[in-house]
Amino acid sequence: MAFELALAADFRIATENSQLALPEINLGITPGSGGTVRIAHLAGLTRAKEMIMRGRRLTAREAFDWGLLSEVVPDGRLDEATARWVADLAARPPIPLTALKRILNSTYETPLSVGLQLEGQTFEKLRPGPEFKHGIDAFLVKRKADFSEF
């Protein structure tokens, strides 16, 4: 169940010695918290079937190669990596970041034309915003934008 919960997150980080599995088939049942669908979407149907129907454990490196993990870090470095990801995301402008997440999640399974339309509409809404002006001003003077004030 923990792996299924992690699959619902935007990003997943694991240590080198981590193993990931949905072993429910070995208990005579199927996963029941979204893991089958999410793995199929992230790694492809053939890989999902091979892993889940066989109850096979993946190494962290293999899970990364399949697109199930965002990063693999040395053992003992998980807190450090998580803090780095949090700091990186916190340094981004919050309104555009939230809008990007909405676009990506909303359009993942839609036709390209619908996704392009939503992306364009969001861009037009955000373009007059203070975050964009701040980002452009910083770019023009060749410095990194500091979005912490937003």
Chimera marker file (.cmm) of the C-alpha trace (Angstrom):
<marker_set name="trace">
<marker id="1" x="0.000" y="0.000" z="0.000" r="1" g="1" b="0" radius="0.5"/>
<marker id="2" x="2.892" y="2.411" z="0.682" r="1" g="1" b="0" radius="0.5"/>
<marker id="3" x="4.155" y="2.063" z="-2.901" r="1" g="1" b="0" radius="0.5"/>
<marker id="4" x="0.642" y="2.696" z="-4.226" r="1" g="1" b="0" radius="0.5"/>
<marker id="5" x="0.423" y="5.848" z="-2.112" r="1" g="1" b="0" radius="0.5"/>
<marker id="6" x="3.816" y="6.996" z="-3.418" r="1" g="1" b="0" radius="0.5"/>
<marker id="7" x="2.635" y="6.421" z="-6.999" r="1" g="1" b="0" radius="0.5"/>
<marker id="8" x="-0.050" y="9.066" z="-6.411" r="1" g="1" b="0" radius="0.5"/>
<marker id="9" x="2.631" y="11.695" z="-5.635" r="1" g="1" b="0" radius="0.5"/>
<marker id="10" x="4.064" y="14.098" z="-8.190" r="1" g="1" b="0" radius="0.5"/>
<marker id="11" x="7.634" y="12.947" z="-7.524" r="1" g="1" b="0" radius="0.5"/>
<marker id="12" x="9.154" y="9.836" z="-5.987" r="1" g="1" b="0" radius="0.5"/>
<marker id="13" x="12.672" y="9.507" z="-4.550" r="1" g="1" b="0" radius="0.5"/>
<marker id="14" x="14.146" y="6.233" z="-3.289" r="1" g="1" b="0" radius="0.5"/>
<marker id="15" x="17.471" y="5.031" z="-1.959" r="1" g="1" b="0" radius="0.5"/>
<marker id="16" x="19.703" y="2.678" z="-3.944" r="1" g="1" b="0" radius="0.5"/>
<marker id="17" x="18.792" y="-0.371" z="-1.859" r="1" g="1" b="0" radius="0.5"/>
<marker id="18" x="15.035" y="0.215" z="-2.053" r="1" g="1" b="0" radius="0.5"/>
<marker id="19" x="12.822" y="-2.383" z="-3.673" r="1" g="1" b="0" radius="0.5"/>
<marker id="20" x="9.378" y="-1.654" z="-5.039" r="1" g="1" b="0" radius="0.5"/>
<marker id="21" x="6.583" y="-4.127" z="-5.630" r="1" g="1" b="0" radius="0.5"/>
<marker id="22" x="2.880" y="-4.761" z="-5.741" r="1" g="1" b="0" radius="0.5"/>
<marker id="23" x="2.998" y="-8.374" z="-4.492" r="1" g="1" b="0" radius="0.5"/>
<marker id="24" x="-0.743" y="-8.802" z="-3.883" r="1" g="1" b="0" radius="0.5"/>
<marker id="25" x="-1.052" y="-11.541" z="-6.540" r="1" g="1" b="0" radius="0.5"/>
<marker id="26" x="1.002" y="-13.721" z="-4.204" r="1" g="1" b="0" radius="0.5"/>
<marker id="27" x="-1.746" y="-13.286" z="-1.594" r="1" g="1" b="0" radius="0.5"/>
<marker id="28" x="-4.503" y="-14.223" z="-4.025" r="1" g="1" b="0" radius="0.5"/>
<marker id="29" x="-5.771" y="-10.684" z="-4.599" r="1" g="1" b="0" radius="0.5"/>
<marker id="30" x="-5.090" y="-7.633" z="-6.746" r="1" g="1" b="0" radius="0.5"/>
<marker id="31" x="-3.732" y="-4.255" z="-5.676" r="1" g="1" b="0" radius="0.5"/>
<marker id="32" x="-6.622" y="-2.052" z="-4.657" r="1" g="1" b="0" radius="0.5"/>
<marker id="33" x="-5.334" y="1.491" z="-4.208" r="1" g="1" b="0" radius="0.5"/>
<marker id="34" x="-4.591" y="2.610" z="-7.762" r="1" g="1" b="0" radius="0.5"/>
<marker id="35" x="-1.201" y="1.007" z="-8.268" r="1" g="1" b="0" radius="0.5"/>
<marker id="36" x="-2.124" y="-1.062" z="-11.310" r="1" g="1" b="0" radius="0.5"/>
<marker id="37" x="-3.433" y="1.902" z="-13.265" r="1" g="1" b="0" radius="0.5"/>
<marker id="38" x="-0.658" y="4.264" z="-12.221" r="1" g="1" b="0" radius="0.5"/>
<marker id="39" x="2.144" y="1.835" z="-13.068" r="1" g="1" b="0" radius="0.5"/>
<marker id="40" x="0.563" y="1.164" z="-16.462" r="1" g="1" b="0" radius="0.5"/>
<marker id="41" x="0.419" y="4.911" z="-17.130" r="1" g="1" b="0" radius="0.5"/>
<marker id="42" x="3.959" y="5.572" z="-15.941" r="1" g="1" b="0" radius="0.5"/>
<marker id="43" x="5.798" y="2.493" z="-17.200" r="1" g="1" b="0" radius="0.5"/>
<marker id="44" x="3.580" y="1.092" z="-19.929" r="1" g="1" b="0" radius="0.5"/>
<marker id="45" x="1.125" y="-1.782" z="-20.038" r="1" g="1" b="0" radius="0.5"/>
<marker id="46" x="3.617" y="-4.552" z="-20.807" r="1" g="1" b="0" radius="0.5"/>
<marker id="47" x="5.892" y="-3.619" z="-17.917" r="1" g="1" b="0" radius="0.5"/>
<marker id="48" x="2.922" y="-3.203" z="-15.552" r="1" g="1" b="0" radius="0.5"/>
<marker id="49" x="1.629" y="-6.672" z="-16.438" r="1" g="1" b="0" radius="0.5"/>
<marker id="50" x="5.057" y="-8.243" z="-16.083" r="1" g="1" b="0" radius="0.5"/>
<marker id="51" x="5.655" y="-6.691" z="-12.681" r="1" g="1" b="0" radius="0.5"/>
<marker id="52" x="2.205" y="-6.938" z="-11.109" r="1" g="1" b="0" radius="0.5"/>
<marker id="53" x="0.982" y="-10.240" z="-12.543" r="1" g="1" b="0" radius="0.5"/>
<marker id="54" x="4.228" y="-11.929" z="-11.457" r="1" g="1" b="0" radius="0.5"/>
<marker id="55" x="4.423" y="-10.137" z="-8.100" r="1" g="1" b="0" radius="0.5"/>
<marker id="56" x="7.953" y="-9.103" z="-9.078" r="1" g="1" b="0" radius="0.5"/>
<marker id="57" x="10.074" y="-6.712" z="-7.027" r="1" g="1" b="0" radius="0.5"/>
<marker id="58" x="11.967" y="-3.970" z="-8.838" r="1" g="1" b="0" radius="0.5"/>
<marker id="59" x="15.252" y="-2.502" z="-7.703" r="1" g="1" b="0" radius="0.5"/>
<marker id="60" x="15.282" y="1.251" z="-7.312" r="1" g="1" b="0" radius="0.5"/>
<marker id="61" x="17.476" y="1.591" z="-10.413" r="1" g="1" b="0" radius="0.5"/>
<marker id="62" x="15.070" y="-0.498" z="-12.502" r="1" g="1" b="0" radius="0.5"/>
<marker id="63" x="12.080" y="1.473" z="-11.182" r="1" g="1" b="0" radius="0.5"/>
<marker id="64" x="13.893" y="4.689" z="-12.132" r="1" g="1" b="0" radius="0.5"/>
<marker id="65" x="14.608" y="3.343" z="-15.620" r="1" g="1" b="0" radius="0.5"/>
<marker id="66" x="10.914" y="2.462" z="-15.975" r="1" g="1" b="0" radius="0.5"/>
<marker id="67" x="9.867" y="6.019" z="-15.020" r="1" g="1" b="0" radius="0.5"/>
<marker id="68" x="8.421" y="5.066" z="-11.637" r="1" g="1" b="0" radius="0.5"/>
<marker id="69" x="10.954" y="7.133" z="-9.669" r="1" g="1" b="0" radius="0.5"/>
<marker id="70" x="12.154" y="10.697" z="-10.121" r="1" g="1" b="0" radius="0.5"/>
<marker id="71" x="15.536" y="10.099" z="-8.502" r="1" g="1" b="0" radius="0.5"/>
<marker id="72" x="17.600" y="7.378" z="-6.833" r="1" g="1" b="0" radius="0.5"/>
<marker id="73" x="19.991" y="8.511" z="-4.086" r="1" g="1" b="0" radius="0.5"/>
<marker id="74" x="22.613" y="6.746" z="-1.977" r="1" g="1" b="0" radius="0.5"/>
<marker id="75" x="21.404" y="5.107" z="1.221" r="1" g="1" b="0" radius="0.5"/>
<marker id="76" x="21.283" y="7.616" z="4.053" r="1" g="1" b="0" radius="0.5"/>
<marker id="77" x="20.743" y="10.555" z="1.680" r="1" g="1" b="0" radius="0.5"/>
<marker id="78" x="16.940" y="10.472" z="1.342" r="1" g="1" b="0" radius="0.5"/>
<marker id="79" x="16.296" y="13.369" z="3.728" r="1" g="1" b="0" radius="0.5"/>
<marker id="80" x="18.933" y="15.480" z="1.983" r="1" g="1" b="0" radius="0.5"/>
<marker id="81" x="17.443" y="14.745" z="-1.456" r="1" g="1" b="0" radius="0.5"/>
<marker id="82" x="13.918" y="15.465" z="-0.252" r="1" g="1" b="0" radius="0.5"/>
<marker id="83" x="15.034" y="18.782" z="1.236" r="1" g="1" b="0" radius="0.5"/>
<marker id="84" x="16.708" y="19.671" z="-2.073" r="1" g="1" b="0" radius="0.5"/>
<marker id="85" x="13.517" y="18.927" z="-4.038" r="1" g="1" b="0" radius="0.5"/>
<marker id="86" x="11.381" y="20.896" z="-1.561" r="1" g="1" b="0" radius="0.5"/>
<marker id="87" x="13.741" y="23.893" z="-1.695" r="1" g="1" b="0" radius="0.5"/>
<marker id="88" x="13.829" y="23.779" z="-5.493" r="1" g="1" b="0" radius="0.5"/>
<marker id="89" x="10.040" y="23.698" z="-5.807" r="1" g="1" b="0" radius="0.5"/>
<marker id="90" x="9.589" y="26.336" z="-3.089" r="1" g="1" b="0" radius="0.5"/>
<marker id="91" x="11.851" y="28.663" z="-5.107" r="1" g="1" b="0" radius="0.5"/>
<marker id="92" x="9.416" y="28.560" z="-8.043" r="1" g="1" b="0" radius="0.5"/>
<marker id="93" x="6.549" y="31.014" z="-8.485" r="1" g="1" b="0" radius="0.5"/>
<marker id="94" x="3.549" y="29.401" z="-6.753" r="1" g="1" b="0" radius="0.5"/>
<marker id="95" x="0.704" y="30.450" z="-9.042" r="1" g="1" b="0" radius="0.5"/>
<marker id="96" x="2.356" y="29.297" z="-12.293" r="1" g="1" b="0" radius="0.5"/>
<marker id="97" x="3.573" y="26.121" z="-10.550" r="1" g="1" b="0" radius="0.5"/>
<marker id="98" x="0.025" y="25.315" z="-9.438" r="1" g="1" b="0" radius="0.5"/>
<marker id="99" x="-1.259" y="26.103" z="-12.931" r="1" g="1" b="0" radius="0.5"/>
<marker id="100" x="1.339" y="23.786" z="-14.501" r="1" g="1" b="0" radius="0.5"/>
<marker id="101" x="0.315" y="20.932" z="-12.233" r="1" g="1" b="0" radius="0.5"/>
<marker id="102" x="-3.337" y="21.488" z="-13.153" r="1" g="1" b="0" radius="0.5"/>
<marker id="103" x="-2.526" y="21.531" z="-16.885" r="1" g="1" b="0" radius="0.5"/>
<marker id="104" x="-0.398" y="18.391" z="-16.724" r="1" g="1" b="0" radius="0.5"/>
<marker id="105" x="-2.886" y="16.434" z="-14.610" r="1" g="1" b="0" radius="0.5"/>
<marker id="106" x="-5.944" y="17.619" z="-16.550" r="1" g="1" b="0" radius="0.5"/>
<marker id="107" x="-4.600" y="17.011" z="-20.027" r="1" g="1" b="0" radius="0.5"/>
<marker id="108" x="-2.659" y="13.780" z="-19.581" r="1" g="1" b="0" radius="0.5"/>
<marker id="109" x="-5.461" y="11.679" z="-21.046" r="1" g="1" b="0" radius="0.5"/>
<marker id="110" x="-7.062" y="14.236" z="-23.358" r="1" g="1" b="0" radius="0.5"/>
<marker id="111" x="-6.519" y="14.824" z="-27.052" r="1" g="1" b="0" radius="0.5"/>
<marker id="112" x="-3.545" y="17.041" z="-27.897" r="1" g="1" b="0" radius="0.5"/>
<marker id="113" x="-5.855" y="19.809" z="-29.110" r="1" g="1" b="0" radius="0.5"/>
<marker id="114" x="-7.570" y="20.045" z="-25.705" r="1" g="1" b="0" radius="0.5"/>
<marker id="115" x="-4.250" y="20.127" z="-23.888" r="1" g="1" b="0" radius="0.5"/>
<marker id="116" x="-2.881" y="22.833" z="-26.163" r="1" g="1" b="0" radius="0.5"/>
<marker id="117" x="-6.011" y="24.915" z="-25.661" r="1" g="1" b="0" radius="0.5"/>
<marker id="118" x="-5.818" y="24.688" z="-21.853" r="1" g="1" b="0" radius="0.5"/>
<marker id="119" x="-2.100" y="25.460" z="-21.902" r="1" g="1" b="0" radius="0.5"/>
<marker id="120" x="-2.662" y="28.537" z="-24.082" r="1" g="1" b="0" radius="0.5"/>
<marker id="121" x="-5.519" y="29.801" z="-21.928" r="1" g="1" b="0" radius="0.5"/>
<marker id="122" x="-3.443" y="29.420" z="-18.778" r="1" g="1" b="0" radius="0.5"/>
<marker id="123" x="-0.484" y="31.201" z="-20.357" r="1" g="1" b="0" radius="0.5"/>
<marker id="124" x="-2.700" y="34.142" z="-21.321" r="1" g="1" b="0" radius="0.5"/>
<marker id="125" x="-4.104" y="34.363" z="-17.784" r="1" g="1" b="0" radius="0.5"/>
<marker id="126" x="-0.655" y="34.307" z="-16.176" r="1" g="1" b="0" radius="0.5"/>
<marker id="127" x="1.187" y="36.580" z="-18.625" r="1" g="1" b="0" radius="0.5"/>
<marker id="128" x="0.041" y="39.876" z="-17.038" r="1" g="1" b="0" radius="0.5"/>
<marker id="129" x="0.824" y="38.543" z="-13.534" r="1" g="1" b="0" radius="0.5"/>
<marker id="130" x="3.533" y="39.800" z="-11.205" r="1" g="1" b="0" radius="0.5"/>
<marker id="131" x="5.459" y="36.516" z="-11.242" r="1" g="1" b="0" radius="0.5"/>
<marker id="132" x="6.010" y="36.718" z="-14.999" r="1" g="1" b="0" radius="0.5"/>
<marker id="133" x="7.087" y="40.373" z="-14.822" r="1" g="1" b="0" radius="0.5"/>
<marker id="134" x="9.492" y="39.525" z="-11.996" r="1" g="1" b="0" radius="0.5"/>
<marker id="135" x="10.913" y="36.566" z="-13.938" r="1" g="1" b="0" radius="0.5"/>
<marker id="136" x="11.410" y="38.602" z="-17.132" r="1" g="1" b="0" radius="0.5"/>
<marker id="137" x="13.031" y="41.484" z="-15.253" r="1" g="1" b="0" radius="0.5"/>
<marker id="138" x="15.480" y="39.079" z="-13.603" r="1" g="1" b="0" radius="0.5"/>
<marker id="139" x="16.237" y="37.387" z="-16.928" r="1" g="1" b="0" radius="0.5"/>
<marker id="140" x="16.985" y="40.714" z="-18.617" r="1" g="1" b="0" radius="0.5"/>
<marker id="141" x="19.568" y="41.648" z="-15.980" r="1" g="1" b="0" radius="0.5"/>
<marker id="142" x="20.980" y="38.090" z="-15.989" r="1" g="1" b="0" radius="0.5"/>
<marker id="143" x="20.135" y="37.137" z="-12.406" r="1" g="1" b="0" radius="0.5"/>
<marker id="144" x="18.100" y="34.301" z="-10.954" r="1" g="1" b="0" radius="0.5"/>
<marker id="145" x="14.538" y="35.294" z="-10.103" r="1" g="1" b="0" radius="0.5"/>
<marker id="146" x="13.676" y="35.147" z="-6.389" r="1" g="1" b="0" radius="0.5"/>
<marker id="147" x="10.032" y="34.144" z="-6.100" r="1" g="1" b="0" radius="0.5"/>
<marker id="148" x="10.052" y="33.891" z="-2.291" r="1" g="1" b="0" radius="0.5"/>
<marker id="149" x="8.113" y="37.161" z="-2.016" r="1" g="1" b="0" radius="0.5"/>
<marker id="150" x="5.139" y="35.735" z="-3.882" r="1" g="1" b="0" radius="0.5"/>
<link id1="1" id2="2" r="1" g="1" b="0" radius="0.2"/>
<link id1="2" id2="3" r="1" g="1" b="0" radius="0.2"/>
<link id1="3" id2="4" r="1" g="1" b="0" radius="0.2"/>
<link id1="4" id2="5" r="1" g="1" b="0" radius="0.2"/>
<link id1="5" id2="6" r="1" g="1" b="0" radius="0.2"/>
<link id1="6" id2="7" r="1" g="1" b="0" radius="0.2"/>
<link id1="7" id2="8" r="1" g="1" b="0" radius="0.2"/>
<link id1="8" id2="9" r="1" g="1" b="0" radius="0.2"/>
<link id1="9" id2="10" r="1" g="1" b="0" radius="0.2"/>
<link id1="10" id2="11" r="1" g="1" b="0" radius="0.2"/>
<link id1="11" id2="12" r="1" g="1" b="0" radius="0.2"/>
<link id1="12" id2="13" r="1" g="1" b="0" radius="0.2"/>
<link id1="13" id2="14" r="1" g="1" b="0" radius="0.2"/>
<link id1="14" id2="15" r="1" g="1" b="0" radius="0.2"/>
<link id1="15" id2="16" r="1" g="1" b="0" radius="0.2"/>
<link id1="16" id2="17" r="1" g="1" b="0" radius="0.2"/>
<link id1="17" id2="18" r="1" g="1" b="0" radius="0.2"/>
<link id1="18" id2="19" r="1" g="1" b="0" radius="0.2"/>
<link id1="19" id2="20" r="1" g="1" b="0" radius="0.2"/>
<link id1="20" id2="21" r="1" g="1" b="0" radius="0.2"/>
<link id1="21" id2="22" r="1" g="1" b="0" radius="0.2"/>
<link id1="22" id2="23" r="1" g="1" b="0" radius="0.2"/>
<link id1="23" id2="24" r="1" g="1" b="0" radius="0.2"/>
<link id1="24" id2="25" r="1" g="1" b="0" radius="0.2"/>
<link id1="25" id2="26" r="1" g="1" b="0" radius="0.2"/>
<link id1="26" id2="27" r="1" g="1" b="0" radius="0.2"/>
<link id1="27" id2="28" r="1" g="1" b="0" radius="0.2"/>
<link id1="28" id2="29" r="1" g="1" b="0" radius="0.2"/>
<link id1="29" id2="30" r="1" g="1" b="0" radius="0.2"/>
<link id1="30" id2="31" r="1" g="1" b="0" radius="0.2"/>
<link id1="31" id2="32" r="1" g="1" b="0" radius="0.2"/>
<link id1="32" id2="33" r="1" g="1" b="0" radius="0.2"/>
<link id1="33" id2="34" r="1" g="1" b="0" radius="0.2"/>
<link id1="34" id2="35" r="1" g="1" b="0" radius="0.2"/>
<link id1="35" id2="36" r="1" g="1" b="0" radius="0.2"/>
<link id1="36" id2="37" r="1" g="1" b="0" radius="0.2"/>
<link id1="37" id2="38" r="1" g="1" b="0" radius="0.2"/>
<link id1="38" id2="39" r="1" g="1" b="0" radius="0.2"/>
<link id1="39" id2="40" r="1" g="1" b="0" radius="0.2"/>
<link id1="40" id2="41" r="1" g="1" b="0" radius="0.2"/>
<link id1="41" id2="42" r="1" g="1" b="0" radius="0.2"/>
<link id1="42" id2="43" r="1" g="1" b="0" radius="0.2"/>
<link id1="43" id2="44" r="1" g="1" b="0" radius="0.2"/>
<link id1="44" id2="45" r="1" g="1" b="0" radius="0.2"/>
<link id1="45" id2="46" r="1" g="1" b="0" radius="0.2"/>
<link id1="46" id2="47" r="1" g="1" b="0" radius="0.2"/>
<link id1="47" id2="48" r="1" g="1" b="0" radius="0.2"/>
<link id1="48" id2="49" r="1" g="1" b="0" radius="0.2"/>
<link id1="49" id2="50" r="1" g="1" b="0" radius="0.2"/>
<link id1="50" id2="51" r="1" g="1" b="0" radius="0.2"/>
<link id1="51" id2="52" r="1" g="1" b="0" radius="0.2"/>
<link id1="52" id2="53" r="1" g="1" b="0" radius="0.2"/>
<link id1="53" id2="54" r="1" g="1" b="0" radius="0.2"/>
<link id1="54" id2="55" r="1" g="1" b="0" radius="0.2"/>
<link id1="55" id2="56" r="1" g="1" b="0" radius="0.2"/>
<link id1="56" id2="57" r="1" g="1" b="0" radius="0.2"/>
<link id1="57" id2="58" r="1" g="1" b="0" radius="0.2"/>
<link id1="58" id2="59" r="1" g="1" b="0" radius="0.2"/>
<link id1="59" id2="60" r="1" g="1" b="0" radius="0.2"/>
<link id1="60" id2="61" r="1" g="1" b="0" radius="0.2"/>
<link id1="61" id2="62" r="1" g="1" b="0" radius="0.2"/>
<link id1="62" id2="63" r="1" g="1" b="0" radius="0.2"/>
<link id1="63" id2="64" r="1" g="1" b="0" radius="0.2"/>
<link id1="64" id2="65" r="1" g="1" b="0" radius="0.2"/>
<link id1="65" id2="66" r="1" g="1" b="0" radius="0.2"/>
<link id1="66" id2="67" r="1" g="1" b="0" radius="0.2"/>
<link id1="67" id2="68" r="1" g="1" b="0" radius="0.2"/>
<link id1="68" id2="69" r="1" g="1" b="0" radius="0.2"/>
<link id1="69" id2="70" r="1" g="1" b="0" radius="0.2"/>
<link id1="70" id2="71" r="1" g="1" b="0" radius="0.2"/>
<link id1="71" id2="72" r="1" g="1" b="0" radius="0.2"/>
<link id1="72" id2="73" r="1" g="1" b="0" radius="0.2"/>
<link id1="73" id2="74" r="1" g="1" b="0" radius="0.2"/>
<link id1="74" id2="75" r="1" g="1" b="0" radius="0.2"/>
<link id1="75" id2="76" r="1" g="1" b="0" radius="0.2"/>
<link id1="76" id2="77" r="1" g="1" b="0" radius="0.2"/>
<link id1="77" id2="78" r="1" g="1" b="0" radius="0.2"/>
<link id1="78" id2="79" r="1" g="1" b="0" radius="0.2"/>
<link id1="79" id2="80" r="1" g="1" b="0" radius="0.2"/>
<link id1="80" id2="81" r="1" g="1" b="0" radius="0.2"/>
<link id1="81" id2="82" r="1" g="1" b="0" radius="0.2"/>
<link id1="82" id2="83" r="1" g="1" b="0" radius="0.2"/>
<link id1="83" id2="84" r="1" g="1" b="0" radius="0.2"/>
<link id1="84" id2="85" r="1" g="1" b="0" radius="0.2"/>
<link id1="85" id2="86" r="1" g="1" b="0" radius="0.2"/>
<link id1="86" id2="87" r="1" g="1" b="0" radius="0.2"/>
<link id1="87" id2="88" r="1" g="1" b="0" radius="0.2"/>
<link id1="88" id2="89" r="1" g="1" b="0" radius="0.2"/>
<link id1="89" id2="90" r="1" g="1" b="0" radius="0.2"/>
<link id1="90" id2="91" r="1" g="1" b="0" radius="0.2"/>
<link id1="91" id2="92" r="1" g="1" b="0" radius="0.2"/>
<link id1="92" id2="93" r="1" g="1" b="0" radius="0.2"/>
<link id1="93" id2="94" r="1" g="1" b="0" radius="0.2"/>
<link id1="94" id2="95" r="1" g="1" b="0" radius="0.2"/>
<link id1="95" id2="96" r="1" g="1" b="0" radius="0.2"/>
<link id1="96" id2="97" r="1" g="1" b="0" radius="0.2"/>
<link id1="97" id2="98" r="1" g="1" b="0" radius="0.2"/>
<link id1="98" id2="99" r="1" g="1" b="0" radius="0.2"/>
<link id1="99" id2="100" r="1" g="1" b="0" radius="0.2"/>
<link id1="100" id2="101" r="1" g="1" b="0" radius="0.2"/>
<link id1="101" id2="102" r="1" g="1" b="0" radius="0.2"/>
<link id1="102" id2="103" r="1" g="1" b="0" radius="0.2"/>
<link id1="103" id2="104" r="1" g="1" b="0" radius="0.2"/>
<link id1="104" id2="105" r="1" g="1" b="0" radius="0.2"/>
<link id1="105" id2="106" r="1" g="1" b="0" radius="0.2"/>
<link id1="106" id2="107" r="1" g="1" b="0" radius="0.2"/>
<link id1="107" id2="108" r="1" g="1" b="0" radius="0.2"/>
<link id1="108" id2="109" r="1" g="1" b="0" radius="0.2"/>
<link id1="109" id2="110" r="1" g="1" b="0" radius="0.2"/>
<link id1="110" id2="111" r="1" g="1" b="0" radius="0.2"/>
<link id1="111" id2="112" r="1" g="1" b="0" radius="0.2"/>
<link id1="112" id2="113" r="1" g="1" b="0" radius="0.2"/>
<link id1="113" id2="114" r="1" g="1" b="0" radius="0.2"/>
<link id1="114" id2="115" r="1" g="1" b="0" radius="0.2"/>
<link id1="115" id2="116" r="1" g="1" b="0" radius="0.2"/>
<link id1="116" id2="117" r="1" g="1" b="0" radius="0.2"/>
<link id1="117" id2="118" r="1" g="1" b="0" radius="0.2"/>
<link id1="118" id2="119" r="1" g="1" b="0" radius="0.2"/>
<link id1="119" id2="120" r="1" g="1" b="0" radius="0.2"/>
<link id1="120" id2="121" r="1" g="1" b="0" radius="0.2"/>
<link id1="121" id2="122" r="1" g="1" b="0" radius="0.2"/>
<link id1="122" id2="123" r="1" g="1" b="0" radius="0.2"/>
<link id1="123" id2="124" r="1" g="1" b="0" radius="0.2"/>
<link id1="124" id2="125" r="1" g="1" b="0" radius="0.2"/>
<link id1="125" id2="126" r="1" g="1" b="0" radius="0.2"/>
<link id1="126" id2="127" r="1" g="1" b="0" radius="0.2"/>
<link id1="127" id2="128" r="1" g="1" b="0" radius="0.2"/>
<link id1="128" id2="129" r="1" g="1" b="0" radius="0.2"/>
<link id1="129" id2="130" r="1" g="1" b="0" radius="0.2"/>
<link id1="130" id2="131" r="1" g="1" b="0" radius="0.2"/>
<link id1="131" id2="132" r="1" g="1" b="0" radius="0.2"/>
<link id1="132" id2="133" r="1" g="1" b="0" radius="0.2"/>
<link id1="133" id2="134" r="1" g="1" b="0" radius="0.2"/>
<link id1="134" id2="135" r="1" g="1" b="0" radius="0.2"/>
<link id1="135" id2="136" r="1" g="1" b="0" radius="0.2"/>
<link id1="136" id2="137" r="1" g="1" b="0" radius="0.2"/>
<link id1="137" id2="138" r="1" g="1" b="0" radius="0.2"/>
<link id1="138" id2="139" r="1" g="1" b="0" radius="0.2"/>
<link id1="139" id2="140" r="1" g="1" b="0" radius="0.2"/>
<link id1="140" id2="141" r="1" g="1" b="0" radius="0.2"/>
<link id1="141" id2="142" r="1" g="1" b="0" radius="0.2"/>
<link id1="142" id2="143" r="1" g="1" b="0" radius="0.2"/>
<link id1="143" id2="144" r="1" g="1" b="0" radius="0.2"/>
<link id1="144" id2="145" r="1" g="1" b="0" radius="0.2"/>
<link id1="145" id2="146" r="1" g="1" b="0" radius="0.2"/>
<link id1="146" id2="147" r="1" g="1" b="0" radius="0.2"/>
<link id1="147" id2="148" r="1" g="1" b="0" radius="0.2"/>
<link id1="148" id2="149" r="1" g="1" b="0" radius="0.2"/>
<link id1="149" id2="150" r="1" g="1" b="0" radius="0.2"/>
</marker_set>
